[in-house]
C-alpha cells in the first residue's frame, strides 16, 4: 500500500510542466462529453424503459462515466508524460493478461463476444486499454531506437510482433474492429517515425492476405460481408442493424427531426453504443453530422500540431498516436453507421455509451493535453510566438496534414539545435 501511495505521489509531484493546456482541445472534448450524455439519453430512453422500467437507466450511468472522465482527464493532464515511461512494460503485461483472461472464459459475453471482464459491478473492456497502452509502448520503443527505426530486425519486426500478440488476443474474443485499429496504429506510428516504406508495404501485403483469410474462411465474418454488400436482401437478418442505421440517416435529411424526436430508436438495437451516430444523423440531420465530423477533424489537427511542436521525440510519437486513434476510431464508427464500411464493434470517442471507452479516451486526452502543456509553457517563458518552421508545420497540418510523412518527427539533436538557436537569438 505504501509503495502505491509513494508511486502516486511521484506521478503528481510538482514539475516544471505548469503551463496552460491547449484550450481548444480541452474545450472540444468537454463539449463532446456533454453532447454524448444528451445523445445517450435520447438514444436509450425507449430501450431503458422497456428493459429496466427506468427511462433514465443509461443516462444515470453515463453521467457518472462522464464525471469520472472529466476528473481523469484533469488529473492525467497534470502528470508529466515522461513519468509514464517506467509503467510502459508493466502496463503492456497487464493488458496481455487481461486480454488472455477474457478469451479463456473469464470474460463477460455480450453480442457473441467475450470483450469484458467483470470485477463486481464494474465491467472492463481490455481492448480499449490495449489501444492506449500500445501507443505508449510504441512511443517509448521508437524513441529508444531512433537510429535503428529504418532497420527491419530492430525498427520494424519487434513492434509488429508485440502488436500482433495484442491483435491475436482481440481476434480471439472476437473483436475484429479492435484488432484493425491496433494494426493501423502500429503502421502509422512506424511510418511517421521513419521506418522504410518498402518494409511497411511488404508487411502490409502479407497482412492483407492474412486479413482476407481471416474473413473468407470464418463463416460468420464472410456472411456479414455478403450481407453488407446486399443489405436489401438481408435487412431482416444479418444486415438488420446497418439497414436501420442507414434509414436513420435518410430520415434526418438536412436539419434532422429534432432532439429526442427520432423514430429509429424503436428499431435500431443498441443505438446508444456503436450506432449512436445514426441517431445523431436522424435527430440533427446532415448539419449535425457535419458539425460532429468537423469537431473530430479539429481535435486530430490540434493533436498533430501538438506532436509537431512537442519538446522531445517521445512526446511527438505519443501525441501523434493518440491523435490518430481518435481520428481513426471516429472515422470507422461513422463509416460503419453509414454502411460505407462493414459492421465493426467500435465506439464513437467521448460520445458513445460505455465506461471503458470513455475513461480510456479521457486518459489519452489527458496525456495529449500534458504534452501540449509543456510546449505552451516554454513558448510563454521566451515571450515569443512560434518559430517560422514550426508555424509552417502547423499551417501544413491544418491544410491537410501535408507535413506528416516518414520521419516527420525531428530528432532530439535537431530539436536541441533549434532551441539553442532560438535562445541565442533571444539573447542577442
C-alpha positions as CSV (number, residue, x, y, z in Angstrom):
1,X,0.0,0.0,0.0
2,X,2.8,2.4,0.9
3,X,4.5,1.7,-2.4
4,X,1.3,2.6,-4.3
5,X,1.0,5.8,-2.3
6,X,4.6,6.8,-3.0
7,X,4.1,6.0,-6.7
8,X,1.1,8.2,-6.9
9,X,2.9,11.0,-5.1
10,X,5.7,10.7,-7.6
11,X,3.3,10.9,-10.5
12,X,1.6,14.0,-9.3
13,X,4.7,15.7,-7.8
14,X,5.2,19.3,-8.9
15,X,7.2,19.6,-12.2
16,X,8.2,22.4,-14.5
17,X,5.3,21.5,-16.8
18,X,2.9,24.0,-15.3
19,X,1.8,25.9,-18.4
20,X,-1.7,26.0,-19.7
21,X,-3.0,23.1,-21.7
22,X,-4.3,23.5,-25.3
23,X,-7.6,25.4,-24.7
24,X,-9.1,24.3,-28.0
25,X,-8.5,20.6,-27.3
26,X,-9.8,20.8,-23.8
27,X,-13.0,22.8,-24.7
28,X,-13.9,20.5,-27.6
29,X,-13.5,17.3,-25.6
30,X,-15.6,18.7,-22.7
31,X,-18.2,19.7,-25.2
32,X,-18.2,16.2,-26.8
33,X,-18.6,14.5,-23.4
34,X,-21.6,16.7,-22.6
35,X,-23.1,16.2,-26.0
36,X,-22.6,12.4,-25.6
37,X,-24.6,12.5,-22.3
38,X,-27.5,14.2,-24.1
39,X,-27.4,11.8,-27.1
40,X,-27.1,8.7,-25.0
41,X,-30.3,9.7,-23.2
42,X,-32.1,10.4,-26.4
43,X,-31.0,7.1,-28.0
44,X,-31.6,4.9,-25.0
45,X,-34.8,6.2,-23.3
46,X,-37.1,3.7,-25.0
47,X,-34.8,0.7,-24.6
48,X,-34.2,1.6,-20.9
49,X,-37.9,1.9,-20.3
50,X,-38.6,-1.4,-21.9
51,X,-35.8,-3.4,-20.3
52,X,-35.5,-1.8,-16.9
53,X,-38.6,0.2,-16.4
54,X,-36.5,3.3,-15.9
55,X,-36.1,5.7,-18.8
56,X,-33.0,7.3,-17.2
57,X,-31.2,4.0,-16.6
58,X,-28.5,4.6,-19.1
59,X,-28.5,8.3,-18.6
60,X,-27.6,8.0,-14.9
61,X,-24.7,5.7,-15.6
62,X,-23.4,7.9,-18.5
63,X,-23.5,10.9,-16.2
64,X,-21.3,9.0,-13.7
65,X,-18.9,7.9,-16.5
66,X,-18.8,11.5,-17.9
67,X,-18.0,13.0,-14.5
68,X,-15.3,10.3,-13.9
69,X,-13.9,11.0,-17.4
70,X,-13.6,14.7,-16.7
71,X,-11.8,14.0,-13.4
72,X,-9.4,11.5,-15.1
73,X,-8.6,13.9,-17.9
74,X,-7.9,16.7,-15.5
75,X,-5.7,14.6,-13.3
76,X,-3.7,12.9,-16.1
77,X,-3.1,16.3,-17.8
78,X,-1.2,17.3,-14.6
79,X,1.1,14.2,-14.8
80,X,4.3,14.8,-16.6
81,X,4.1,12.4,-19.5
82,X,7.8,11.5,-19.1
83,X,6.9,9.8,-15.8
84,X,4.8,7.3,-17.7
85,X,7.9,5.6,-19.2
86,X,8.5,3.2,-16.2
87,X,4.9,1.9,-16.5
88,X,5.3,1.0,-20.2
89,X,6.2,-2.6,-19.8
90,X,4.1,-3.3,-16.7
91,X,1.1,-1.8,-18.5
92,X,1.8,-4.0,-21.5
93,X,2.0,-7.1,-19.4
94,X,-1.3,-6.2,-17.6
95,X,-3.1,-5.7,-20.9
96,X,-1.9,-9.0,-22.2
97,X,-3.0,-10.7,-19.0
98,X,-6.5,-9.1,-19.1
99,X,-7.0,-10.0,-22.8
100,X,-5.9,-13.6,-22.1
101,X,-8.3,-13.9,-19.3
102,X,-11.1,-12.6,-21.5
103,X,-10.5,-15.3,-24.1
104,X,-10.0,-18.1,-21.7
105,X,-13.6,-18.0,-20.5
106,X,-13.4,-15.4,-17.7
107,X,-14.8,-12.7,-20.0
108,X,-18.4,-11.4,-19.8
109,X,-20.1,-12.2,-23.1
110,X,-22.2,-9.7,-25.0
111,X,-23.3,-9.8,-28.6
112,X,-21.5,-13.1,-29.0
113,X,-18.1,-11.7,-28.0
114,X,-16.3,-12.0,-24.7
115,X,-14.9,-8.5,-24.6
116,X,-15.5,-7.5,-21.0
117,X,-14.0,-8.6,-17.7
118,X,-16.4,-8.3,-14.7
119,X,-15.0,-7.1,-11.4
120,X,-18.1,-7.0,-9.3
121,X,-20.4,-4.3,-10.8
122,X,-17.6,-2.9,-12.9
123,X,-17.1,-4.2,-16.4
124,X,-13.7,-3.5,-18.1
125,X,-13.0,-3.9,-21.8
126,X,-9.3,-4.8,-22.1
127,X,-9.2,-4.0,-25.8
128,X,-9.9,-0.3,-25.1
129,X,-7.0,-0.2,-22.7
130,X,-4.8,-2.0,-25.2
131,X,-5.0,0.8,-27.7
132,X,-3.6,3.4,-25.3
133,X,-1.0,1.0,-23.9
134,X,0.2,0.1,-27.4
135,X,0.6,3.8,-28.2
136,X,2.6,4.4,-25.1
137,X,4.8,1.4,-25.7
138,X,5.4,2.3,-29.4
139,X,6.3,5.9,-28.4
140,X,8.7,4.6,-25.8
141,X,10.3,2.0,-28.0
142,X,10.6,4.2,-31.1
143,X,12.2,6.9,-29.0
144,X,14.8,4.5,-27.7
145,X,15.5,3.1,-31.2
146,X,15.8,6.4,-33.1
147,X,18.8,5.4,-35.2
148,X,17.6,1.9,-35.9
149,X,14.0,2.6,-36.9
150,X,14.9,2.2,-40.5
151,X,16.2,-1.4,-40.0
152,X,13.7,-4.3,-40.3
153,X,15.0,-6.5,-37.5
154,X,15.2,-3.8,-34.9
155,X,12.9,-1.0,-36.1
156,X,10.0,-2.9,-37.6
157,X,9.8,-6.5,-36.6
158,X,9.7,-6.2,-32.8
159,X,6.9,-3.6,-32.9
160,X,4.9,-5.8,-35.3
161,X,5.3,-8.8,-33.1
162,X,4.0,-7.1,-30.0
163,X,1.1,-5.5,-31.9
164,X,0.5,-9.0,-33.4
165,X,0.1,-10.6,-29.9
166,X,-2.4,-8.0,-28.9
167,X,-4.3,-8.4,-32.3
168,X,-4.5,-12.2,-31.9
169,X,-5.9,-11.9,-28.5
170,X,-8.5,-9.3,-29.8
171,X,-9.4,-11.7,-32.7
172,X,-10.0,-14.5,-30.2
173,X,-12.7,-12.5,-28.4
174,X,-13.6,-11.9,-31.3
175,X,-13.0,-8.2,-31.9
176,X,-12.0,-7.7,-35.5
177,X,-12.5,-3.9,-35.3
178,X,-10.2,-3.6,-32.3
179,X,-7.5,-5.7,-34.0
180,X,-7.7,-3.5,-37.1
181,X,-7.3,-0.3,-35.0
182,X,-4.2,-1.8,-33.3
183,X,-2.7,-2.7,-36.7
184,X,-3.4,0.7,-38.2
185,X,-1.9,2.5,-35.1
186,X,1.3,0.4,-35.4
187,X,1.8,1.1,-39.1
188,X,1.0,4.8,-38.9
189,X,3.4,5.4,-36.0
190,X,6.2,3.3,-37.7
191,X,5.7,5.3,-40.9
192,X,5.8,8.7,-39.1
193,X,8.9,7.6,-37.1
194,X,10.8,7.0,-40.3
195,X,10.5,3.3,-40.9
196,X,11.4,2.3,-44.5
197,X,8.4,2.4,-46.7
198,X,9.2,-0.8,-48.6
199,X,9.2,-2.8,-45.4
200,X,5.8,-1.4,-44.4
201,X,4.4,-2.1,-47.9
202,X,5.7,-5.7,-47.9
203,X,4.3,-6.4,-44.5
204,X,1.0,-4.7,-45.5
205,X,0.7,-7.0,-48.5
206,X,1.2,-10.0,-46.2
207,X,-1.2,-8.6,-43.7
208,X,-3.8,-8.1,-46.3
209,X,-3.6,-11.7,-47.4
210,X,-3.9,-12.8,-43.7
211,X,-6.8,-10.4,-43.3
212,X,-8.6,-11.9,-46.3
213,X,-8.0,-15.4,-44.9
214,X,-9.4,-14.4,-41.5
215,X,-12.6,-13.1,-43.2
216,X,-13.1,-15.5,-46.1
217,X,-12.6,-18.7,-44.1
218,X,-14.6,-17.6,-41.0
219,X,-18.2,-18.2,-41.9
220,X,-19.8,-15.6,-39.6
221,X,-17.4,-12.8,-40.9
222,X,-17.9,-13.7,-44.5
223,X,-21.6,-13.8,-44.1
224,X,-21.6,-10.4,-42.6
225,X,-19.6,-9.1,-45.5
226,X,-22.0,-10.6,-48.0
227,X,-25.0,-9.2,-46.1
228,X,-23.4,-5.8,-46.0
229,X,-22.9,-5.9,-49.8
230,X,-26.6,-6.7,-50.3
231,X,-28.5,-5.1,-47.3
232,X,-31.8,-5.1,-49.1
233,X,-31.8,-8.9,-49.3
234,X,-30.6,-9.3,-45.7
235,X,-32.4,-6.4,-44.0
236,X,-34.4,-8.8,-41.8
237,X,-31.4,-10.8,-40.5
238,X,-27.6,-10.2,-40.8
239,X,-27.9,-6.7,-42.2
240,X,-30.8,-5.6,-39.9
241,X,-28.7,-3.2,-37.8
242,X,-26.8,-1.4,-40.6
243,X,-30.0,-1.2,-42.7
244,X,-31.9,0.5,-39.8
245,X,-28.9,2.8,-39.3
246,X,-29.0,3.9,-43.0
247,X,-32.7,4.5,-42.6
248,X,-31.9,6.8,-39.6
249,X,-29.6,9.0,-41.7
250,X,-32.1,9.1,-44.5
251,X,-34.9,10.3,-42.3
252,X,-32.8,13.0,-40.8
253,X,-32.3,14.8,-44.1
254,X,-30.6,18.2,-43.8
255,X,-31.6,19.6,-40.4
256,X,-33.0,16.4,-38.6
257,X,-36.2,15.6,-36.9
258,X,-35.3,17.4,-33.7
259,X,-33.6,16.3,-30.5
260,X,-35.5,13.4,-28.9
261,X,-37.8,13.0,-31.8
262,X,-36.1,10.2,-33.7
263,X,-38.1,7.2,-34.5
264,X,-35.4,4.7,-35.4
265,X,-34.6,4.1,-31.7
266,X,-37.7,1.8,-31.9
267,X,-35.9,-0.4,-34.4
268,X,-32.2,0.1,-34.1
269,X,-30.7,-2.2,-31.5
270,X,-28.1,-0.8,-29.1
271,X,-28.5,2.6,-30.6
272,X,-26.8,4.3,-27.7
273,X,-23.5,2.4,-28.2
274,X,-21.8,1.7,-31.5
275,X,-24.6,3.2,-33.7
276,X,-25.2,6.5,-31.8
277,X,-24.0,8.5,-34.8
278,X,-27.1,7.2,-36.7
279,X,-29.3,8.7,-34.1
280,X,-27.4,11.9,-34.3
281,X,-27.9,11.9,-38.0
282,X,-31.6,11.3,-37.6
283,X,-32.3,13.9,-34.9
284,X,-29.8,16.6,-36.0
285,X,-29.5,15.8,-39.7
286,X,-26.6,16.3,-42.1
287,X,-25.8,19.6,-40.4
288,X,-25.3,17.8,-37.0
289,X,-23.2,15.0,-38.6
290,X,-21.1,17.6,-40.4
291,X,-20.5,19.6,-37.1
292,X,-19.6,16.4,-35.4
293,X,-17.1,15.3,-38.1
294,X,-15.6,18.8,-38.1
295,X,-15.1,18.6,-34.3
296,X,-13.1,15.4,-34.6
297,X,-11.1,16.8,-37.5
298,X,-10.1,19.8,-35.4
299,X,-9.2,17.5,-32.5
300,X,-7.0,15.5,-34.8
301,X,-5.4,18.6,-36.3
302,X,-4.7,20.1,-32.8
303,X,-3.3,16.8,-31.7
304,X,-1.0,16.6,-34.7
305,X,0.1,20.2,-34.0
306,X,1.0,19.2,-30.5
307,X,3.0,16.3,-31.9
308,X,4.9,18.5,-34.3
309,X,5.7,21.0,-31.5
310,X,6.4,18.6,-28.8
311,X,9.7,19.1,-26.8
312,X,11.0,15.6,-27.5
313,X,10.6,12.6,-29.7
314,X,8.7,10.5,-27.1
315,X,6.1,13.2,-26.7
316,X,5.8,13.5,-30.5
317,X,5.3,9.8,-31.1
318,X,2.7,9.5,-28.3
319,X,0.8,12.7,-29.3
320,X,0.6,11.5,-32.9
321,X,-0.5,8.1,-31.9
322,X,-3.3,9.4,-29.7
323,X,-4.4,11.8,-32.4
324,X,-4.6,9.0,-35.0
325,X,-6.5,6.9,-32.5
326,X,-9.3,9.5,-32.1
327,X,-9.5,10.3,-35.8
328,X,-9.4,6.7,-37.0
329,X,-12.0,5.4,-34.5
330,X,-14.4,8.3,-35.2
331,X,-14.0,7.7,-39.0
332,X,-14.6,4.0,-38.7
333,X,-17.6,4.4,-36.4
334,X,-19.3,6.9,-38.6
335,X,-18.4,4.9,-41.7
336,X,-20.0,1.7,-40.3
337,X,-23.1,3.6,-39.2
338,X,-23.5,5.0,-42.8
339,X,-22.8,1.4,-44.1
340,X,-19.8,2.7,-46.0
341,X,-17.8,0.0,-44.1
342,X,-18.8,-3.4,-42.8
343,X,-20.1,-3.6,-39.3
344,X,-17.4,-3.4,-36.5
345,X,-17.8,-3.0,-32.8
346,X,-16.2,0.4,-32.4
347,X,-17.4,3.2,-30.2
348,X,-17.6,6.9,-31.1
349,X,-15.0,8.6,-28.9
350,X,-16.4,10.6,-26.0
351,X,-20.0,10.2,-27.3
352,X,-21.0,6.5,-27.2
353,X,-22.3,4.9,-24.0
354,X,-19.7,2.9,-22.0
355,X,-17.4,3.5,-19.1
356,X,-14.3,1.7,-20.5
357,X,-14.2,3.6,-23.8
358,X,-14.9,7.0,-22.2
359,X,-12.4,6.7,-19.3
360,X,-9.6,5.4,-21.6
361,X,-10.3,8.2,-24.1
362,X,-10.2,10.7,-21.3
363,X,-6.9,9.4,-20.0
364,X,-5.5,9.5,-23.6
365,X,-6.7,13.1,-24.0
366,X,-5.1,14.0,-20.6
367,X,-1.8,12.7,-21.8
368,X,-2.2,14.7,-25.0
369,X,-3.0,17.9,-23.1
370,X,0.0,17.4,-20.8
371,X,2.3,17.2,-23.9
372,X,0.8,20.5,-25.1
373,X,1.2,22.0,-21.7
374,X,5.0,21.9,-21.7
375,X,5.3,23.4,-25.2
376,X,3.0,26.3,-24.4
377,X,4.9,27.0,-21.2
378,X,8.2,27.1,-22.9
379,X,6.9,29.5,-25.5
380,X,5.4,31.8,-22.9
381,X,8.7,31.9,-21.0
382,X,10.5,33.1,-24.1
383,X,7.8,35.7,-24.6
384,X,7.6,35.0,-28.3
385,X,5.4,33.3,-30.9
386,X,6.0,30.2,-32.9
387,X,9.2,30.0,-34.9
388,X,8.9,30.1,-38.6
389,X,9.5,26.4,-39.2
390,X,7.0,25.5,-36.5
391,X,4.3,27.8,-37.8
392,X,4.8,26.4,-41.3
393,X,4.4,22.9,-40.0
394,X,1.2,23.9,-38.2
395,X,-0.2,25.6,-41.3
396,X,0.6,22.5,-43.4
397,X,-1.1,20.3,-40.8
398,X,-4.3,22.3,-40.8
399,X,-4.3,22.4,-44.6
400,X,-4.4,18.6,-44.9
401,X,-1.6,17.1,-42.9
402,X,0.8,17.7,-45.7
403,X,3.7,17.9,-43.3
404,X,3.2,14.4,-42.0
405,X,5.4,11.8,-43.6
406,X,8.3,9.4,-42.9
407,X,10.5,10.7,-40.2
408,X,8.4,13.9,-39.7
409,X,9.3,14.0,-36.1
410,X,12.5,15.8,-35.7
411,X,15.4,14.1,-33.9
412,X,16.3,15.1,-30.4
413,X,19.6,16.6,-31.7
414,X,17.7,18.7,-34.2
415,X,15.3,19.9,-31.6
416,X,18.2,20.9,-29.3
417,X,19.9,22.8,-32.1
418,X,16.7,24.7,-32.9
419,X,16.1,25.5,-29.3
420,X,19.7,26.7,-28.8
421,X,19.4,28.8,-31.9
422,X,16.2,30.4,-30.7
423,X,17.8,31.1,-27.3
424,X,20.8,32.6,-28.8
425,X,18.7,34.9,-31.0
426,X,16.7,35.9,-28.0
427,X,19.8,36.7,-26.0
428,X,21.2,38.8,-28.8
